[in-house]
Amino acid sequence: MHEEITDVSGNVFDDLGLEDAQEMSLKAALAIQLSSTIRYSHLTQSDAGEALGIPQSHVSKIMNGKLEGITADRILRMLVKLGCDIDIVIKAKDTAGPGRLAIETPRTRISVAA
């Protein structure tokens, strides 16, 4: 039995050849943070929807990764409404080549784009 090993980029959307891979990866990472914040706050989807000014069904879609029609900016604003602080830090890179985009929380760092 022969197994084929495929190199991956670290972005599943890019590996699948999807057009907006970096945007999709960013939105997915932010949606994970939003879902974690809702769960950590012990909010029901209805309570979260009320706090965010959206229907419970939209909260459910986001928490289940159905992010079509929603922007990363909108998810960022939802996180702020739920009491999260968001700091965007831009800094020079130590080495040559493209920079990276990552989302960092006190518990984890998620690479979004390289």
ABEGO torsion letter per residue (X at the ends): XBBBBBBBAGBAAAAAGBAAAAAAAAAAAAAAAAAAAAAAAGBBAAAAAAAAGBBAAAAAAAAAGBABGBBAAAAAAAAAAAGBBBBBBBBBBABBEBBBBBBBBAABBBBABX
